[in-house]
Amino acid sequence: MNPDLKIFLVDDEPYCLDLYGQYLRNLGYVNVQYFNKSADCLDQLTLQPDLIFLDYNMDNLNGIDVLKKIKRFDPNIPIVFLSGQKEISIAVNALKYGALDYIRKEDVDEDRMTECMNKVVRVKEFLSGGGRMEPVKKILAGVGVLSAVSVFQKFFLKYAK
């Protein structure tokens, strides 16, 4: 765990922001910023968040549009969707455009948030460790198939040139 990670929570539902924030505080993360509008999050990307939790249904932009804008700003910011959308195509598109993970809101609890934060820390360690294979094995041990594909895509796009 790295309590110094700068985390952005982006959701237009105050209840969800409070709940996810409480989960993160329970895990020891204190550097959390809340946004109920996607434009506000995009305006603050210069603060260099270590992780963004993003809802799909927002104000005038959907989560995929916001994801694309974030990735254009900095392709290395990990983004995890926390969304009520149940359509598999939305989850696939989120991963296709660079999300680290996609979690349905009904599945979010403290255990799932812990798994997610552990995954983010492992990915950050891998990226900062020069790409050794041992961290890759640890990352893949705790992720689903779609997330594993996403991690490999990011790795090969970044380091295989």
C-alpha positions as CSV (number, residue, x, y, z in Angstrom):
1,M,0.0,0.0,0.0
2,N,1.2,3.5,-0.8
3,P,-0.9,6.1,1.2
4,D,0.7,8.9,-0.7
5,L,-0.9,8.1,-4.0
6,K,-2.8,11.0,-5.4
7,I,-6.3,9.7,-6.3
8,F,-9.1,11.3,-8.2
9,L,-12.7,10.1,-7.7
10,V,-15.0,11.2,-10.5
11,D,-18.7,10.5,-10.1
12,D,-21.8,12.7,-10.4
13,E,-23.5,10.9,-7.5
14,P,-22.5,12.3,-4.1
15,Y,-23.3,9.1,-2.3
16,C,-20.9,7.1,-4.5
17,L,-18.1,9.7,-4.0
18,D,-18.6,9.5,-0.2
19,L,-18.7,5.7,-0.2
20,Y,-15.6,5.2,-2.4
21,G,-13.8,7.9,-0.4
22,Q,-14.6,6.1,2.8
23,Y,-13.3,2.8,1.4
24,L,-10.0,4.5,0.4
25,R,-9.7,6.2,3.8
26,N,-10.2,2.9,5.5
27,L,-7.4,1.5,3.4
28,G,-5.1,4.4,4.5
29,Y,-5.3,6.6,1.4
30,V,-5.7,10.2,2.3
31,N,-4.7,12.2,-0.8
32,V,-8.1,11.9,-2.5
33,Q,-9.7,14.6,-4.6
34,Y,-13.4,14.5,-5.5
35,F,-15.0,15.6,-8.7
36,N,-18.7,15.5,-9.6
37,K,-18.1,16.9,-13.1
38,S,-15.8,15.3,-15.6
39,A,-14.7,18.8,-16.9
40,D,-13.4,19.6,-13.4
41,C,-11.3,16.5,-13.3
42,L,-9.9,17.2,-16.8
43,D,-9.0,20.7,-15.7
44,Q,-7.0,19.4,-12.8
45,L,-4.9,16.8,-14.6
46,T,-1.8,19.0,-14.2
47,L,-1.9,17.9,-10.6
48,Q,-0.6,14.6,-11.9
49,P,-2.9,12.0,-10.2
50,D,-1.5,8.6,-9.7
51,L,-4.9,7.0,-10.2
52,I,-8.4,8.0,-11.4
53,F,-11.6,6.2,-10.5
54,L,-14.1,7.2,-13.2
55,D,-17.9,6.8,-13.6
56,Y,-19.3,6.2,-17.1
57,N,-22.5,8.3,-17.0
58,M,-21.5,11.8,-16.3
59,D,-22.5,15.3,-17.4
60,N,-22.0,16.1,-21.1
61,L,-19.3,13.6,-21.6
62,N,-19.5,9.9,-21.1
63,G,-16.7,8.0,-19.3
64,I,-15.1,6.7,-22.6
65,D,-14.8,10.3,-23.9
66,V,-13.2,11.4,-20.6
67,L,-10.9,8.4,-20.6
68,K,-9.7,9.3,-24.1
69,K,-9.0,12.9,-23.1
70,I,-7.1,11.7,-20.0
71,K,-5.0,9.3,-22.0
72,R,-4.2,12.0,-24.6
73,F,-3.0,14.2,-21.7
74,D,-1.0,11.4,-20.0
75,P,-1.2,7.8,-21.3
76,N,0.4,6.5,-18.0
77,I,-2.4,7.6,-15.6
78,P,-4.2,4.4,-14.5
79,I,-7.9,4.7,-14.8
80,V,-10.4,2.4,-13.2
81,F,-14.1,2.5,-14.1
82,L,-16.6,2.3,-11.3
83,S,-19.8,2.2,-13.3
84,G,-23.4,1.1,-13.1
85,Q,-23.4,0.2,-16.8
86,K,-23.9,-3.5,-17.3
87,E,-23.4,-3.6,-21.0
88,I,-20.2,-5.7,-21.7
89,S,-19.5,-3.5,-24.8
90,I,-18.9,-0.5,-22.5
91,A,-16.5,-2.5,-20.3
92,V,-14.7,-3.8,-23.4
93,N,-14.4,-0.3,-24.8
94,A,-13.1,1.1,-21.5
95,L,-10.3,-1.5,-21.5
96,K,-9.7,-1.1,-25.2
97,Y,-9.1,2.7,-24.7
98,G,-6.7,2.1,-21.8
99,A,-8.6,1.6,-18.6
100,L,-6.8,-0.6,-16.1
101,D,-10.0,-2.2,-14.9
102,Y,-13.8,-1.9,-15.0
103,I,-15.8,-2.6,-11.9
104,R,-19.6,-2.5,-11.8
105,K,-20.9,-0.3,-9.0
106,E,-22.9,-3.1,-7.5
107,D,-19.7,-5.1,-7.1
108,V,-17.7,-2.3,-5.4
109,D,-16.9,-3.0,-1.7
110,E,-13.9,-2.6,0.5
111,D,-12.4,-6.0,-0.5
112,R,-12.8,-5.2,-4.3
113,M,-11.3,-1.7,-3.7
114,T,-8.4,-3.3,-1.9
115,E,-7.7,-5.7,-4.8
116,C,-7.9,-2.8,-7.2
117,M,-5.5,-0.6,-5.2
118,N,-3.1,-3.5,-4.9
119,K,-3.2,-4.0,-8.7
120,V,-2.5,-0.3,-9.3
121,V,0.5,-0.4,-6.9
122,R,1.8,-3.4,-8.7
123,V,1.4,-1.8,-12.1
124,K,3.2,1.4,-10.9
125,E,6.0,-0.7,-9.4
126,F,6.3,-2.6,-12.7
127,L,6.5,0.6,-14.8
128,S,9.0,2.1,-12.5
129,G,11.1,-1.1,-12.3
130,G,12.2,-1.1,-15.9
131,G,9.9,-3.8,-17.1
132,R,11.3,-6.9,-15.4
133,M,9.2,-10.1,-15.9
134,E,8.8,-11.0,-12.2
135,P,6.5,-8.0,-11.5
136,V,4.5,-9.0,-14.6
137,K,3.8,-12.4,-13.2
138,K,2.7,-10.8,-9.9
139,I,0.4,-8.4,-11.7
140,L,-1.2,-11.1,-13.9
141,A,-1.7,-13.4,-10.9
142,G,-4.4,-10.9,-9.6
143,V,-6.2,-9.7,-12.7
144,G,-8.8,-11.0,-15.0
145,V,-8.2,-11.9,-18.6
146,L,-9.4,-8.5,-20.0
147,S,-7.2,-6.6,-17.6
148,A,-4.3,-8.8,-18.4
149,V,-4.7,-8.1,-22.1
150,S,-4.9,-4.4,-21.3
151,V,-1.7,-4.6,-19.2
152,F,0.2,-6.4,-22.0
153,Q,-1.1,-4.0,-24.6
154,K,0.2,-1.0,-22.6
155,F,3.5,-2.8,-22.0
156,F,4.2,-3.7,-25.6
157,L,3.0,-0.3,-26.9
158,K,5.3,1.4,-24.5
159,Y,8.4,-0.8,-24.5
160,A,8.4,-2.9,-27.6
161,K,9.3,-0.1,-30.0
